[in-house]
Amino acid sequence: MSKRIAILHYASPPVVGGVEATIAYHARGLVELGYQVNVVSGSGSTFDERIETHINPLFGSKQPEILAIKQELDRGVISPSFETLCEELKAALQAALADCDVCIVHNAHTMNKNLVLTAALARLSDLHMIAWCHDFAWTMPQYQPELHVGYPWNLLRERWANTRYVTVSAPRRDELAALLGMAVTEIKVIGSGMDLARFLRWTRTTERLVQELHLLEADGLLLLPARLTRRKNIALALEVLAELRKQSQKDYRLIVTGPPGPHNPSNPGYLGTLLALRRELKLEGAVHFLYELDNLSFIPDDDTMADLYQLCDALFFPSIQEGFGIPMLEAGLSRLPIYCSDIPALRETGQEDAVYFNPLEDSPQVIARRIHDGFATDAQHRLRLRVRKSYRWDTIIQQQLVPLLEEER
């Protein structure tokens, strides 16, 4: 049976906020991996039918009873109402978290937005918790007037039993370690992520290509937007890619977008030649002829082509004959570095803003070295690659969150 995971915060989706967005991505990602997920919060509503949602306004930070007690606590006053409400919240939490194997608690361990909730959680001694700490009241000047020595304020700077601590960055980890007197090695750092498809507004076709071809795992994507005709010199692109992978020992890929040209009877046969060369160079998983998909009928639409320009890392255009250079313009608008043949039409379009090579005389080794050097010195490429590989929500959930959940017993 899969583990039952609860996620607790003052608010949850569709409430808008950074923590709330994290909750949404964590919850959906875990459900897709087979976990049972229960989101517990003070405000919000059902945002995914697969995810159980438990809303109790007393778990939030805006309920009148909670605000009234907070005003007293901010003055250093602990009234009988605090204890009464604390026991009420304890019972409500026990009901909401019944059968929970692990509870991820956002900020309640370190922030004073609802100290009644914090105190109630502290009384659930058998609950396995992951304290997901974004901010710390005791280290933030704006909260100092609201904090006092002793219970319950000291709960926010004490290490809790049966609790695993997570921060969203290394600086926050160091800050929390100093606050709680913990070794930094005892605190896990798990940052936030990006939903690339949503942020970049990919078409469903682009999402399909990314998933089927595992494009986000590549170390670099070269885009060759051309029909499969001999004058496009695609065979050279394959030879360059093979050399680039050899020189770098990295998973560079080539995406060729077009079908065979419609006007030359020999063009369909050129695809066979290219496929044979791909096998010879052992590039079966590295050269993606999109036309191969759907039984040799796939042609990307304009929106998907625009997505590919945004996704890829460089335009590679080894053509030996062109009348103009539209892909150069598209690459320019997409901030894509250009590696292309030094022929008049492309030189006129690219001017001094592209890296040129002689498609008939320069060796694949020389061209590959130029591309490799370009990637190595391109800060935008390095950052884009880190985001693609390390800051995707699916990667964060599978590689960092799931091992943390599985170590909890």
Secondary structure, 3 states (H helix, E strand, C coil): CCCEEEEEECCCCCCCCHHHHHHHHHHHHHHHCCCEEEEEECCCCCCCCCCEEEECHHHCCCCHHHHHHHHHHHCCCCCHHHHHHHHHHHHHHHHHCCCCCEEEEECCCCCCCCHHHHHHHHCCCCCCEEEEECCCHHHCHHHHHHCCCCCCHHHHHCCCCCEEEEECCHHHHHHHHHHHCCCHHHEEECCCCECHHHHCCCCHHHHHHHHHHCHHHCCEEEEECCCECHHHCHHHHHHHHHHHHHHHCCCEEEEECCCECCCCCCHHHHHHHHHHHHHHCCCCCCEEEHHHHHHHCCCCCHHHHHHHHHHCCEEEECCCCCCCCHHHHHHHHCCCCEEEECCHHHHHHHCCCCEEECCCCCCHHHHHHHHHHHHHHCHHHHHHHHHHHHCEHHHHHHHHHHHHHHHCC
